[in-house]
Amino acid sequence: MKKIQKMSIGLALFALLAFGGVSAAAKGSAAGQRPISGIVTRIDLRTRTAELREQGSGRTVAVQIPEGMTVKTNLSMAPALTLERLLPGMYITAIVQ
């Protein structure tokens, strides 16, 4: 009987630790960062910004993309592109502060 109790307590603790670690890892990005998606309306290479029109709300947001950073696109042949390769009309997803 004691063996069964120890075994069930051990399994319960293991499950608690395993699922607790999964929920902590699922939070993802650092505080203050969020993904933003939209259609590129304008690109400024001098200031390294892309102006996006968000799909749901329709508001326009300027996103600064540092040199060397890539953003996700809707293109199947090039799923991640740098700022220099973006074109107006592309749908992108970027992480912003």
C-alpha positions in Angstrom: 0.0 0.0 0.0 2.8 2.4 0.9 4.5 1.6 -2.4 1.3 2.6 -4.4 1.0 5.8 -2.4 4.6 6.8 -3.0 4.3 6.0 -6.7 1.1 8.0 -7.1 2.6 11.0 -5.2 5.7 10.8 -7.3 3.7 10.8 -10.5 1.6 13.7 -9.3 4.7 15.8 -8.5 6.2 14.9 -11.8 3.1 16.0 -13.7 2.9 19.2 -11.7 6.5 20.1 -12.5 6.2 19.1 -16.2 3.0 21.1 -16.8 4.2 24.0 -14.7 7.3 24.3 -16.9 5.3 24.2 -20.0 3.1 27.1 -19.0 6.1 29.2 -18.0 7.8 28.5 -21.3 4.7 29.3 -23.3 4.7 32.9 -22.3 7.3 33.6 -24.9 8.6 37.1 -25.6 10.0 39.5 -23.1 7.8 42.0 -21.2 6.6 44.9 -23.3 7.1 43.1 -26.7 4.2 42.0 -28.9 3.8 40.8 -32.4 2.2 43.2 -34.9 0.9 42.1 -38.3 -0.1 44.2 -41.2 0.3 45.3 -44.8 3.4 47.4 -45.7 2.3 50.8 -47.0 5.7 52.6 -47.0 9.4 51.9 -46.4 12.0 54.4 -45.3 15.6 52.9 -45.7 17.3 55.9 -44.1 15.5 55.6 -40.8 15.0 51.8 -41.2 11.3 52.0 -40.6 8.3 50.3 -42.3 4.9 51.7 -42.1 2.2 49.0 -41.6 -1.6 49.1 -41.8 -2.9 46.7 -39.2 -5.4 44.2 -40.6 -8.0 44.2 -37.9 -8.1 47.8 -36.7 -6.9 49.6 -39.9 -4.5 51.9 -37.9 -1.1 52.8 -39.3 2.0 51.9 -37.3 5.6 52.7 -38.0 7.9 49.8 -37.1 11.7 50.2 -36.8 13.6 47.2 -38.0 17.3 47.1 -36.9 20.0 46.1 -39.4 20.3 42.3 -39.8 16.8 41.6 -38.3 14.3 39.7 -40.4 10.5 39.9 -40.4 8.1 37.1 -41.3 6.3 37.6 -44.6 3.4 35.9 -46.4 5.7 34.7 -49.2 6.2 31.0 -49.5 9.5 31.4 -51.3 11.0 33.9 -48.8 9.3 33.4 -45.4 11.7 35.9 -43.7 13.1 39.0 -45.2 15.3 42.0 -44.2 14.0 45.6 -44.5 15.8 46.1 -47.8 13.9 43.2 -49.5 10.4 44.4 -48.4 7.9 45.8 -50.9 4.7 47.8 -50.3 1.7 45.5 -50.3 3.5 42.6 -48.5 1.9 41.2 -45.3 4.5 41.0 -42.5 4.6 40.1 -38.8 7.2 41.9 -36.6 7.9 42.0 -32.9 7.6 45.6 -31.5 8.2 47.2 -28.1 
